[in-house]
Amino acid sequence: MFATEDIPEGTIVYVKDSLELVVSPTDYLLHSEEVKQVIEKYSYIDPQGNRVISWDFAKYVNHCCNCNTISTGYGFEIAIRDIQKGEQITDEYGIFNLTTEMEVSCGMDNCRKKIKPDDFDTYYQDWDQKIKNAITHLFEVEQPLMPFIEEDTRKELDAFFQSPELYKSVYSLKLK
Protein backbone atom coordinates (compact mmCIF):
# COMPACT_ATOMS: atom_id res chain seq x y z
CA MET A 1 0.00 0.00 0.00
CA PHE A 2 1.30 3.45 -0.92
CA ALA A 3 0.50 6.91 0.41
CA THR A 4 -1.66 8.95 -1.97
CA GLU A 5 -0.67 12.17 -0.17
CA ASP A 6 1.88 13.27 2.41
CA ILE A 7 1.15 11.87 5.87
CA PRO A 8 2.74 13.85 8.70
CA GLU A 9 4.34 12.19 11.73
CA GLY A 10 1.74 11.75 14.46
CA THR A 11 -1.16 11.04 12.09
CA ILE A 12 -3.45 8.19 13.09
CA VAL A 13 -3.41 5.84 10.09
CA TYR A 14 -5.52 2.90 11.34
CA VAL A 15 -8.26 2.39 13.91
CA LYS A 16 -9.91 -0.95 14.64
CA ASP A 17 -13.60 -0.43 14.04
CA SER A 18 -16.84 -2.41 14.07
CA LEU A 19 -16.36 -3.60 10.48
CA GLU A 20 -13.25 -5.66 11.33
CA LEU A 21 -13.74 -9.42 11.22
CA VAL A 22 -12.91 -10.96 14.59
CA VAL A 23 -12.24 -14.71 14.65
CA SER A 24 -12.15 -16.15 18.15
CA PRO A 25 -9.61 -18.87 19.00
CA THR A 26 -12.29 -21.58 18.94
CA ASP A 27 -13.86 -20.32 15.70
CA TYR A 28 -10.39 -20.35 14.12
CA LEU A 29 -10.08 -24.07 14.92
CA LEU A 30 -13.33 -24.82 13.05
CA HIS A 31 -11.93 -23.63 9.72
CA SER A 32 -10.22 -25.79 7.10
CA GLU A 33 -6.44 -25.54 6.74
CA GLU A 34 -6.86 -23.50 3.56
CA VAL A 35 -9.06 -20.92 5.29
CA LYS A 36 -6.72 -20.84 8.32
CA GLN A 37 -3.86 -19.93 5.97
CA VAL A 38 -5.85 -17.00 4.59
CA ILE A 39 -6.84 -15.87 8.10
CA GLU A 40 -3.20 -16.07 9.23
CA LYS A 41 -1.99 -14.09 6.22
CA TYR A 42 -4.40 -11.19 6.67
CA SER A 43 -4.88 -10.97 10.43
CA TYR A 44 -3.18 -10.00 13.63
CA ILE A 45 -3.78 -11.52 17.05
CA ASP A 46 -5.14 -9.19 19.72
CA PRO A 47 -4.28 -9.49 23.43
CA GLN A 48 -7.26 -11.83 23.99
CA GLY A 49 -6.16 -14.27 21.28
CA ASN A 50 -8.69 -13.22 18.66
CA ARG A 51 -7.55 -12.95 15.06
CA VAL A 52 -8.58 -9.59 13.63
CA ILE A 53 -8.92 -9.26 9.86
CA SER A 54 -9.13 -5.71 8.53
CA TRP A 55 -11.97 -5.06 6.13
CA ASP A 56 -10.08 -2.23 4.45
CA PHE A 57 -6.67 -1.83 2.82
CA ALA A 58 -4.88 -2.15 6.18
CA LYS A 59 -4.56 -5.89 5.55
CA TYR A 60 -2.23 -5.13 2.64
CA VAL A 61 0.35 -3.10 4.59
CA ASN A 62 3.74 -4.82 4.47
CA HIS A 63 6.25 -5.28 7.27
CA CYS A 64 9.45 -3.28 7.35
CA CYS A 65 12.14 -3.40 10.04
CA ASN A 66 12.36 0.38 9.59
CA CYS A 67 8.58 0.88 9.40
CA ASN A 68 6.87 4.24 9.07
CA THR A 69 3.73 3.33 11.06
CA ILE A 70 3.29 1.30 14.22
CA SER A 71 0.54 0.02 16.51
CA THR A 72 0.13 1.77 19.83
CA GLY A 73 -1.15 0.66 23.21
CA TYR A 74 -4.14 2.89 22.51
CA GLY A 75 -5.57 0.61 19.83
CA PHE A 76 -4.63 2.64 16.77
CA GLU A 77 -1.64 2.89 14.48
CA ILE A 78 0.32 6.08 14.08
CA ALA A 79 2.80 7.47 11.56
CA ILE A 80 6.14 7.47 13.42
CA ARG A 81 7.77 9.73 10.85
CA ASP A 82 6.65 11.82 7.90
CA ILE A 83 5.51 9.64 5.01
CA GLN A 84 5.86 11.11 1.53
CA LYS A 85 3.25 10.82 -1.22
CA GLY A 86 4.04 7.66 -3.22
CA GLU A 87 6.00 6.05 -0.36
CA GLN A 88 5.04 2.56 0.71
CA ILE A 89 3.22 2.48 4.04
CA THR A 90 4.87 -0.13 6.26
CA ASP A 91 4.26 -1.64 9.67
CA GLU A 92 6.00 -3.61 12.42
CA TYR A 93 4.68 -7.18 12.32
CA GLY A 94 6.51 -8.09 15.53
CA ILE A 95 3.61 -6.49 17.42
CA PHE A 96 1.07 -8.84 15.85
CA ASN A 97 1.47 -11.68 18.39
CA LEU A 98 2.87 -14.15 15.89
CA THR A 99 2.73 -17.78 16.95
CA THR A 100 5.56 -18.89 14.65
CA GLU A 101 8.61 -17.26 13.10
CA MET A 102 8.10 -15.35 9.87
CA GLU A 103 10.88 -14.79 7.38
CA VAL A 104 11.11 -11.23 6.09
CA SER A 105 13.24 -9.41 3.59
CA CYS A 106 12.40 -5.74 3.80
CA GLY A 107 15.63 -4.64 2.16
CA MET A 108 16.66 -2.40 5.05
CA ASP A 109 20.19 -2.45 6.46
CA ASN A 110 18.66 -3.32 9.84
CA CYS A 111 16.45 -6.13 8.48
CA ARG A 112 16.02 -8.80 11.18
CA LYS A 113 15.42 -11.49 8.49
CA LYS A 114 12.99 -13.19 10.88
CA ILE A 115 10.18 -11.92 13.03
CA LYS A 116 9.84 -14.07 16.12
CA PRO A 117 7.10 -14.61 18.69
CA ASP A 118 9.41 -13.16 21.38
CA ASP A 119 10.03 -9.91 19.45
CA PHE A 120 7.55 -8.19 21.78
CA ASP A 121 9.87 -8.76 24.74
CA THR A 122 12.97 -7.84 22.74
CA TYR A 123 11.79 -4.64 21.02
CA TYR A 124 8.84 -3.15 22.91
CA GLN A 125 10.94 -0.47 24.64
CA ASP A 126 12.31 0.70 21.27
CA TRP A 127 8.80 0.68 19.82
CA ASP A 128 7.49 2.65 22.81
CA GLN A 129 10.15 5.30 22.29
CA LYS A 130 9.19 5.70 18.63
CA ILE A 131 5.51 5.94 19.60
CA LYS A 132 6.18 8.49 22.35
CA ASN A 133 8.14 10.65 19.90
CA ALA A 134 5.36 10.51 17.30
CA ILE A 135 2.39 10.83 19.63
CA THR A 136 3.61 14.24 20.78
CA HIS A 137 2.50 15.48 17.32
CA LEU A 138 -1.01 14.00 17.71
CA PHE A 139 -2.75 17.34 18.19
CA GLU A 140 -0.51 19.25 15.77
CA VAL A 141 -1.68 17.45 12.63
CA GLU A 142 -5.05 16.82 11.04
CA GLN A 143 -6.66 13.62 12.37
CA PRO A 144 -9.43 12.39 10.05
CA LEU A 145 -9.69 9.11 11.99
CA MET A 146 -10.10 10.72 15.44
CA PRO A 147 -13.92 10.34 15.33
CA PHE A 148 -13.37 6.56 15.25
CA ILE A 149 -11.32 6.55 18.46
CA GLU A 150 -13.44 5.36 21.37
CA GLU A 151 -14.24 7.83 24.15
CA ASP A 152 -12.32 5.85 26.78
CA THR A 153 -9.23 5.90 24.56
CA ARG A 154 -9.55 9.65 24.04
CA LYS A 155 -9.67 10.03 27.83
CA GLU A 156 -6.52 7.89 28.16
CA LEU A 157 -4.79 10.14 25.62
CA ASP A 158 -5.89 13.27 27.48
CA ALA A 159 -4.53 11.78 30.72
CA PHE A 160 -1.21 10.95 29.03
CA PHE A 161 -0.84 14.49 27.69
CA GLN A 162 -1.49 15.87 31.17
CA SER A 163 0.81 13.33 32.86
CA PRO A 164 3.31 11.60 30.52
CA GLU A 165 3.96 8.88 33.13
CA LEU A 166 0.46 7.57 32.27
CA TYR A 167 1.67 6.46 28.83
CA LYS A 168 0.07 3.16 27.77
CA SER A 169 2.86 0.92 26.48
CA VAL A 170 2.59 -1.02 23.26
CA TYR A 171 3.32 -4.00 25.51
CA SER A 172 -0.35 -3.88 26.51
CA LEU A 173 -1.09 -5.40 23.07
CA LYS A 174 0.88 -8.56 23.88
CA LEU A 175 -1.14 -11.77 23.92
CA LYS A 176 -2.11 -12.54 27.53
Phi and psi in degrees as GROMACS dihedral restraints (atoms count N, CA, C in turn):
[ dihedral_restraints ]
;  ai    aj    ak    al  type     phi  dphi    fc
    3     4     5     6     1  -125.6    20    10
    4     5     6     7     1   145.0    20    10
    6     7     8     9     1   -68.4    20    10
    7     8     9    10     1   132.4    20    10
    9    10    11    12     1   -92.4    20    10
   10    11    12    13     1    -7.6    20    10
   12    13    14    15     1  -155.2    20    10
   13    14    15    16     1   166.8    20    10
   15    16    17    18     1   -61.9    20    10
   16    17    18    19     1   138.5    20    10
   18    19    20    21     1  -121.3    20    10
   19    20    21    22     1   111.5    20    10
   21    22    23    24     1   -72.2    20    10
   22    23    24    25     1   150.8    20    10
   24    25    26    27     1   -52.7    20    10
   25    26    27    28     1   137.9    20    10
   27    28    29    30     1    94.3    20    10
   28    29    30    31     1    -4.1    20    10
   30    31    32    33     1   -78.6    20    10
   31    32    33    34     1   132.0    20    10
   33    34    35    36     1   -71.8    20    10
   34    35    36    37     1   124.8    20    10
   36    37    38    39     1  -112.5    20    10
   37    38    39    40     1   -11.0    20    10
   39    40    41    42     1  -155.4    20    10
   40    41    42    43     1   138.0    20    10
   42    43    44    45     1  -136.5    20    10
   43    44    45    46     1   128.7    20    10
   45    46    47    48     1   -66.9    20    10
   46    47    48    49     1   128.6    20    10
   48    49    50    51     1  -128.8    20    10
   49    50    51    52     1  -176.8    20    10
   51    52    53    54     1   -69.6    20    10
   52    53    54    55     1   -10.3    20    10
   54    55    56    57     1   -87.8    20    10
   55    56    57    58     1    -9.8    20    10
   57    58    59    60     1   -64.3    20    10
   58    59    60    61     1   145.3    20    10
   60    61    62    63     1   -89.0    20    10
   61    62    63    64     1   125.2    20    10
   63    64    65    66     1  -113.5    20    10
   64    65    66    67     1   119.4    20    10
   66    67    68    69     1  -109.9    20    10
   67    68    69    70     1   114.0    20    10
   69    70    71    72     1   -69.0    20    10
   70    71    72    73     1   161.7    20    10
   72    73    74    75     1   -56.7    20    10
   73    74    75    76     1   -39.3    20    10
   75    76    77    78     1   -73.4    20    10
   76    77    78    79     1   -38.9    20    10
   78    79    80    81     1   -62.7    20    10
   79    80    81    82     1   -37.0    20    10
   81    82    83    84     1   -58.1    20    10
   82    83    84    85     1   -42.0    20    10
   84    85    86    87     1   -64.9    20    10
   85    86    87    88     1   -23.1    20    10
   87    88    89    90     1   -77.4    20    10
   88    89    90    91     1   -14.7    20    10
   90    91    92    93     1   -83.1    20    10
   91    92    93    94     1   155.9    20    10
   93    94    95    96     1   -67.4    20    10
   94    95    96    97     1   164.9    20    10
   96    97    98    99     1   -61.7    20    10
   97    98    99   100     1   -36.3    20    10
   99   100   101   102     1   -64.3    20    10
  100   101   102   103     1   -44.0    20    10
  102   103   104   105     1   -69.0    20    10
  103   104   105   106     1   -38.7    20    10
  105   106   107   108     1   -58.4    20    10
  106   107   108   109     1   -39.8    20    10
  108   109   110   111     1   -62.1    20    10
  109   110   111   112     1   -41.0    20    10
  111   112   113   114     1   -67.2    20    10
  112   113   114   115     1   -44.4    20    10
  114   115   116   117     1   -59.0    20    10
  115   116   117   118     1   -46.4    20    10
  117   118   119   120     1   -61.5    20    10
  118   119   120   121     1   -39.3    20    10
  120   121   122   123     1   -66.7    20    10
  121   122   123   124     1   -36.1    20    10
  123   124   125   126     1  -112.7    20    10
  124   125   126   127     1    18.8    20    10
  126   127   128   129     1  -130.2    20    10
  127   128   129   130     1   166.3    20    10
  129   130   131   132     1  -125.0    20    10
  130   131   132   133     1   160.8    20    10
  132   133   134   135     1  -103.0    20    10
  133   134   135   136     1   125.2    20    10
  135   136   137   138     1   -81.8    20    10
  136   137   138   139     1   175.0    20    10
  138   139   140   141     1   -61.7    20    10
  139   140   141   142     1   -19.0    20    10
  141   142   143   144     1   -92.3    20    10
  142   143   144   145     1    -0.9    20    10
  144   145   146   147     1    93.2    20    10
  145   146   147   148     1     2.2    20    10
  147   148   149   150     1   -76.9    20    10
  148   149   150   151     1   145.2    20    10
  150   151   152   153     1   -95.1    20    10
  151   152   153   154     1   124.8    20    10
  153   154   155   156     1  -109.4    20    10
  154   155   156   157     1   122.1    20    10
  156   157   158   159     1  -109.4    20    10
  157   158   159   160     1   120.5    20    10
  159   160   161   162     1   -69.3    20    10
  160   161   162   163     1   140.8    20    10
  162   163   164   165     1   -84.7    20    10
  163   164   165   166     1   -18.7    20    10
  165   166   167   168     1  -104.1    20    10
  166   167   168   169     1  -161.6    20    10
  168   169   170   171     1   -71.1    20    10
  169   170   171   172     1    -8.3    20    10
  171   172   173   174     1   -56.2    20    10
  172   173   174   175     1   -30.0    20    10
  174   175   176   177     1   -69.1    20    10
  175   176   177   178     1    -9.8    20    10
  177   178   179   180     1  -102.6    20    10
  178   179   180   181     1     5.8    20    10
  180   181   182   183     1   -76.3    20    10
  181   182   183   184     1   128.2    20    10
  183   184   185   186     1   -84.9    20    10
  184   185   186   187     1   159.4    20    10
  186   187   188   189     1   -78.8    20    10
  187   188   189   190     1   148.5    20    10
  189   190   191   192     1  -149.3    20    10
  190   191   192   193     1   135.3    20    10
  192   193   194   195     1   -68.8    20    10
  193   194   195   196     1   -12.9    20    10
  195   196   197   198     1  -123.2    20    10
  196   197   198   199     1    57.2    20    10
  198   199   200   201     1   -64.5    20    10
  199   200   201   202     1   162.4    20    10
  201   202   203   204     1  -109.8    20    10
  202   203   204   205     1    -5.4    20    10
  204   205   206   207     1  -134.4    20    10
  205   206   207   208     1   159.6    20    10
  207   208   209   210     1  -156.2    20    10
  208   209   210   211     1   149.0    20    10
  210   211   212   213     1   -70.6    20    10
  211   212   213   214     1   148.9    20    10
  213   214   215   216     1  -117.3    20    10
  214   215   216   217     1   166.0    20    10
  216   217   218   219     1   -68.3    20    10
  217   218   219   220     1    -5.6    20    10
  219   220   221   222     1   -94.8    20    10
  220   221   222   223     1     3.7    20    10
  222   223   224   225     1    85.3    20    10
  223   224   225   226     1    15.3    20    10
  225   226   227   228     1  -135.8    20    10
  226   227   228   229     1   165.8    20    10
  228   229   230   231     1  -106.0    20    10
  229   230   231   232     1   148.8    20    10
  231   232   233   234     1  -132.7    20    10
  232   233   234   235     1   147.2    20    10
  234   235   236   237     1   -73.2    20    10
  235   236   237   238     1   122.6    20    10
  237   238   239   240     1   -96.0    20    10
  238   239   240   241     1     3.4    20    10
  240   241   242   243     1  -162.1    20    10
  241   242   243   244     1   167.5    20    10
  243   244   245   246     1   -63.5    20    10
  244   245   246   247     1   136.7    20    10
  246   247   248   249     1  -114.3    20    10
  247   248   249   250     1   126.4    20    10
  249   250   251   252     1   -85.2    20    10
  250   251   252   253     1   149.2    20    10
  252   253   254   255     1   -52.6    20    10
  253   254   255   256     1   132.3    20    10
  255   256   257   258     1    89.8    20    10
  256   257   258   259     1   -12.1    20    10
  258   259   260   261     1   -78.3    20    10
  259   260   261   262     1   143.1    20    10
  261   262   263   264     1   -67.7    20    10
  262   263   264   265     1   134.9    20    10
  264   265   266   267     1   -86.4    20    10
  265   266   267   268     1   126.9    20    10
  267   268   269   270     1  -128.3    20    10
  268   269   270   271     1   162.7    20    10
  270   271   272   273     1  -137.7    20    10
  271   272   273   274     1   169.0    20    10
  273   274   275   276     1  -102.9    20    10
  274   275   276   277     1   104.3    20    10
  276   277   278   279     1   -72.0    20    10
  277   278   279   280     1   -17.2    20    10
  279   280   281   282     1   -60.6    20    10
  280   281   282   283     1   -18.5    20    10
  282   283   284   285     1   -84.2    20    10
  283   284   285   286     1    -8.5    20    10
  285   286   287   288     1   -86.1    20    10
  286   287   288   289     1    16.0    20    10
  288   289   290   291     1    55.5    20    10
  289   290   291   292     1    50.0    20    10
  291   292   293   294     1   -62.2    20    10
  292   293   294   295     1   145.3    20    10
  294   295   296   297     1   -97.7    20    10
  295   296   297   298     1   -17.9    20    10
  297   298   299   300     1  -137.0    20    10
  298   299   300   301     1   162.5    20    10
  300   301   302   303     1   -64.5    20    10
  301   302   303   304     1   149.5    20    10
  303   304   305   306     1  -129.6    20    10
  304   305   306   307     1   125.5    20    10
  306   307   308   309     1   -77.1    20    10
  307   308   309   310     1   137.7    20    10
  309   310   311   312     1  -133.5    20    10
  310   311   312   313     1   155.9    20    10
  312   313   314   315     1  -147.5    20    10
  313   314   315   316     1    80.5    20    10
  315   316   317   318     1   -84.7    20    10
  316   317   318   319     1    -8.3    20    10
  318   319   320   321     1    83.0    20    10
  319   320   321   322     1     0.9    20    10
  321   322   323   324     1   -83.8    20    10
  322   323   324   325     1   151.9    20    10
  324   325   326   327     1   -58.8    20    10
  325   326   327   328     1   -31.9    20    10
  327   328   329   330     1   -95.6    20    10
  328   329   330   331     1    19.2    20    10
  330   331   332   333     1   -58.4    20    10
  331   332   333   334     1   128.9    20    10
  333   334   335   336     1   -79.6    20    10
  334   335   336   337     1   -13.4    20    10
  336   337   338   339     1    70.5    20    10
  337   338   339   340     1   -29.7    20    10
  339   340   341   342     1  -141.0    20    10
  340   341   342   343     1   138.6    20    10
  342   343   344   345     1  -102.4    20    10
  343   344   345   346     1   131.8    20    10
  345   346   347   348     1  -118.6    20    10
  346   347   348   349     1   154.0    20    10
  348   349   350   351     1   -56.2    20    10
  349   350   351   352     1   -27.5    20    10
  351   352   353   354     1   -91.3    20    10
  352   353   354   355     1     9.9    20    10
  354   355   356   357     1   -59.3    20    10
  355   356   357   358     1   -32.4    20    10
  357   358   359   360     1   -53.5    20    10
  358   359   360   361     1   -51.1    20    10
  360   361   362   363     1   -65.5    20    10
  361   362   363   364     1   -34.8    20    10
  363   364   365   366     1   -75.4    20    10
  364   365   366   367     1   -39.9    20    10
  366   367   368   369     1  -115.0    20    10
  367   368   369   370     1    -4.1    20    10
  369   370   371   372     1   -60.0    20    10
  370   371   372   373     1   -33.6    20    10
  372   373   374   375     1   -67.1    20    10
  373   374   375   376     1   -39.0    20    10
  375   376   377   378     1   -64.6    20    10
  376   377   378   379     1   -44.3    20    10
  378   379   380   381     1   -61.9    20    10
  379   380   381   382     1   -43.2    20    10
  381   382   383   384     1   -59.3    20    10
  382   383   384   385     1   -40.4    20    10
  384   385   386   387     1   -64.0    20    10
  385   386   387   388     1   -41.7    20    10
  387   388   389   390     1   -63.5    20    10
  388   389   390   391     1   -40.7    20    10
  390   391   392   393     1   -66.1    20    10
  391   392   393   394     1   -46.5    20    10
  393   394   395   396     1   -58.9    20    10
  394   395   396   397     1   -41.0    20    10
  396   397   398   399     1   -62.7    20    10
  397   398   399   400     1   -43.3    20    10
  399   400   401   402     1   -75.4    20    10
  400   401   402   403     1   -37.9    20    10
  402   403   404   405     1   -67.9    20    10
  403   404   405   406     1   -19.6    20    10
  405   406   407   408     1   -64.8    20    10
  406   407   408   409     1   -19.1    20    10
  408   409   410   411     1   -92.2    20    10
  409   410   411   412     1     0.6    20    10
  411   412   413   414     1   -51.1    20    10
  412   413   414   415     1   -43.4    20    10
  414   415   416   417     1   -96.1    20    10
  415   416   417   418     1     6.0    20    10
  417   418   419   420     1   -96.5    20    10
  418   419   420   421     1   -14.8    20    10
  420   421   422   423     1  -121.8    20    10
  421   422   423   424     1   157.9    20    10
  423   424   425   426     1   -62.5    20    10
  424   425   426   427     1   139.4    20    10
  426   427   428   429     1  -128.5    20    10
  427   428   429   430     1    80.2    20    10
  429   430   431   432     1   -62.2    20    10
  430   431   432   433     1   -23.8    20    10
  432   433   434   435     1   -91.4    20    10
  433   434   435   436     1    -3.0    20    10
  435   436   437   438     1   -55.3    20    10
  436   437   438   439     1   -36.9    20    10
  438   439   440   441     1   -61.0    20    10
  439   440   441   442     1   -17.8    20    10
  441   442   443   444     1   -91.4    20    10
  442   443   444   445     1    -4.3    20    10
  444   445   446   447     1   -80.2    20    10
  445   446   447   448     1   129.8    20    10
  447   448   449   450     1   -64.7    20    10
  448   449   450   451     1   151.9    20    10
  450   451   452   453     1   -56.8    20    10
  451   452   453   454     1   -43.3    20    10
  453   454   455   456     1   -60.7    20    10
  454   455   456   457     1   -38.0    20    10
  456   457   458   459     1   -67.8    20    10
  457   458   459   460     1   -40.9    20    10
  459   460   461   462     1   -61.0    20    10
  460   461   462   463     1   -37.4    20    10
  462   463   464   465     1   -66.6    20    10
  463   464   465   466     1   -39.4    20    10
  465   466   467   468     1   -62.4    20    10
  466   467   468   469     1   -40.4    20    10
  468   469   470   471     1   -65.1    20    10
  469   470   471   472     1   -43.4    20    10
  471   472   473   474     1   -59.1    20    10
  472   473   474   475     1   -43.9    20    10
  474   475   476   477     1   -62.4    20    10
  475   476   477   478     1   -41.9    20    10
  477   478   479   480     1   -61.8    20    10
  478   479   480   481     1   -43.4    20    10
  480   481   482   483     1   -68.2    20    10
  481   482   483   484     1   -26.4    20    10
  483   484   485   486     1   -81.3    20    10
  484   485   486   487     1   -34.0    20    10
  486   487   488   489     1  -140.2    20    10
  487   488   489   490     1    94.0    20    10
  489   490   491   492     1   -55.0    20    10
  490   491   492   493     1   -21.8    20    10
  492   493   494   495     1   -68.9    20    10
  493   494   495   496     1    -9.9    20    10
  495   496   497   498     1   -90.1    20    10
  496   497   498   499     1    12.8    20    10
  498   499   500   501     1   -53.9    20    10
  499   500   501   502     1   136.3    20    10
  501   502   503   504     1   -98.2    20    10
  502   503   504   505     1   106.5    20    10
  504   505   506   507     1   -60.7    20    10
  505   506   507   508     1   149.1    20    10
  507   508   509   510     1   -60.0    20    10
  508   509   510   511     1   -22.5    20    10
  510   511   512   513     1   -60.7    20    10
  511   512   513   514     1   -20.1    20    10
  513   514   515   516     1   -66.4    20    10
  514   515   516   517     1   -14.2    20    10
  516   517   518   519     1   -86.4    20    10
  517   518   519   520     1    -7.5    20    10
  519   520   521   522     1   -65.3    20    10
  520   521   522   523     1   140.4    20    10
  522   523   524   525     1   -56.7    20    10
  523   524   525   526     1   127.3    20    10
